[in-house]
Amino acid sequence: MAKKSRKQHQCCPVTQGRGSHVDTRTLESPYSEERSDADSAAALIADPCLPSGPLQILIHREKLIRNILRLKALAATGRRTAEEAAEWLRCHGNDPSLDDPIPQEYALFLCPTGPLLERLQEFWRESRRQCAKNRAHEVFPHVTLCDFFTCEDQKVECLYEALKRAGDRTLRSFPTWVPLALHSSISYLGFFINDGPADVIREFAMAFATEASVLADCSVKACTKQLHLTLAHKFYPHHQRTLEELARAIPPSHSCQWTAALYSRDMRFVHYQTLKVLFQYKPQNVDELMLSPGDYIFVDPTQQEEASEGWAIGTSQRTGCRGFLPENYTERACESDTWVKHRTYTFSLAMDGNSRKDGDANGRLSGDFHSSPAPRGVSSALALQAMISRRSVLVVRHGERVDQIFGKSWLQQCTTADGKYHRPDLNFPRSLPRRSSGIKDFENDPPLSSCGIFQSRLAGGALMDSGIRLTAVFTSPALRCVQTAKHILEELKLEKKMKIRVEPGIFEWMKWEASKSTPAFMTRQELKEASFNVDPDYRPAFPLCSLLPAESYEEYVNRCAVSVHQILSACPQDAGIILIVSHGSALDSCTRPLLGLPPRDCGDFAQLVRKIPSLGMCFCEENKAEGKWELATPPVKTLTHGANSAFDWRNWIPGPGAQ
């Protein structure tokens, strides 16, 4: 962790900007009115008959500024929703560059999806693990269709229309299968696209460049070189053979839907390093940045002369403020992690041709333009799309608890004589949330261990990579379940957008409670103060007071069945995944009611639950055509790892020759 103190640097204060003067009410109007606001802003500039009085000029100027800031916030967030843009504007209240007329940079990429993307992502992971990181890892798998270009904020909607027109124009001639030829050299490895399909793709890129020039007044340079999908670039020569072997394991004939995706980035930080924040940090000096897990920081390696050892000077993507930060609270991130996805055009997919809003792995997809009809060669991709389009329930067991590893006396091991928490082992969490009644209430409501936190983040990252769309999250009131849900949401970049609904009805069988009474769970207010984004308005199917210690097995399974059906009724009927984070028993008691199965025999139930590991998952999909729910393969792989026993250096036996 960072040093407790650091020399005060007066030469680099945290940058300050508008502060409370930013009016987020400028974003409260409906999203559909953005174009009219842009027109009104332009009218304010062009109107020669503006009142000349000081007050009238001030009023018009403030209106113009509000419109400009509104459009800037919408462009910076991919024009997804007005609420997200308002949050961006609120966070950037102290951004000194907020008033600067700096547009976003945009680029168009052709991106694979489906089975081919899965194999490419596997190559990304394995090549980085076996051969270290190279330049290709900075960006997701893609084919570049044009260089980055700028677009004024008020004309971004015109870019979306340019993408749709170019896609519609090229749709019928777009190849149903894009052949890929592996090419390797001393510093490059990738797939080249053959001339026939490449010509059509280049035609699409040129059409987009033309439409963008006409509609959005943008100068777009379409790619005219050999189209390629880079696998590795600027790697060590001795890694070439290993990379080639990994690349040959990717079948280029894998079924794939190709999607044209429009991304944007902040042009000011193109040549900066990108860091991802791992831990919370509260500034100790006025020139330090506030850090929250998941934040991204832009750091210029050439401007670090004023930073002490172990510190860096950077700019927060979330707030736009600049200041010092401890380096060991961060890790290197990929360049494209901070890019924003605006719109996509998916070729050869049997769906409605209108744009729609949806979620994706980066949490930035604002709308898709889908073409039709579908060719016969994409049946597997259609099956994948059909799975995604169903309403689903993912039941997940919480991560590893501290009492699983350190036994019933875990609380005594980490409590000092004056009743304070200390960390006797690295697998104890760094800290415990504050509770009004003190540390003793954690005894029957234990938190996740450090490994449990890691397991939860690992599962969340895998869900992020799978591209699922989460619609709601429900958890047991147990702290370990709420923590698991929070860490999963953080990896999905949804921790601030999606509230956790605490449902006591999915708590484990009360007969198994060691205390023989209902545990003293953290209250909603305590969870809120501990930075858990819980839903204060959710009305559970079973209040806490209804959990009785003498609960029978029949009462328990009935409680779970009622709770699951209430959860379904509280969620939208459209596609998406409902996440339920509970206990091992929930993988049986919360799925059997959905599947229309009777409760399992009590003895068999107890034996089954003992075998369910941390982050074990069950996945159910709704088959509306047949009016039933079905058990399906979970969207991510299982998590398996071994034990790591305690080690005491005092018991170490010196080897031969030791004094």
Secondary structure, DSSP 4 states (H G I P E B T S, - for coil): ---S-----TTSPPP---GGG--GGGG-S-GGGHHHHHHHHHHHHH-TT---SHHHHHHHHHHHHHHHHHHHHHHHTTT--HHHHHHHHHHTTT-TTTTS--PEEEEEEEEE-THHHHHHHHHHHHHHHHH---GGGGS-S-EE-B--EEE-GGGHHHHHHHHHHHHHHHGGGS-SS--EEEEE-SSEEEEEEPHHHHHHHHHHHHHHHHHHHHHH-----B--S--EEEEEES--GGGHHHHHHHHHTS-TT----EEEEEEEE-GGGTTSEEEEE-S-B--SSTTB--B-TT-EEEE-GGG-TTPPTTEEEEEETTT--EEEEEGGGEEE--GGGG-EEEEEEESS--S-SS-B----TTS---EEEE-----GGGHHHHHHHHHHTSEEEEEEE---BHHHHH-TTHHHHTB-TTS-B--SSTTS-S-----TT-GGGGTTS--B-HHHHHHHHHHHHHHHHHT--EEEEEE-SSHHHHHHHHHHHHHTT-TTTSPEEE-GGGSPPGGG-TTSS---PPPHHHHHHTT--B-TT---SS-GGG--TT--HHHHHHHHHHHHHHHHHTS-SSSEEEEEEE-TTHHHHTTHHHHTPPPPPHHHHHHHHTT--TT-EEEEEEETTTTEEEEE--SS------------GGGPPP-TT--
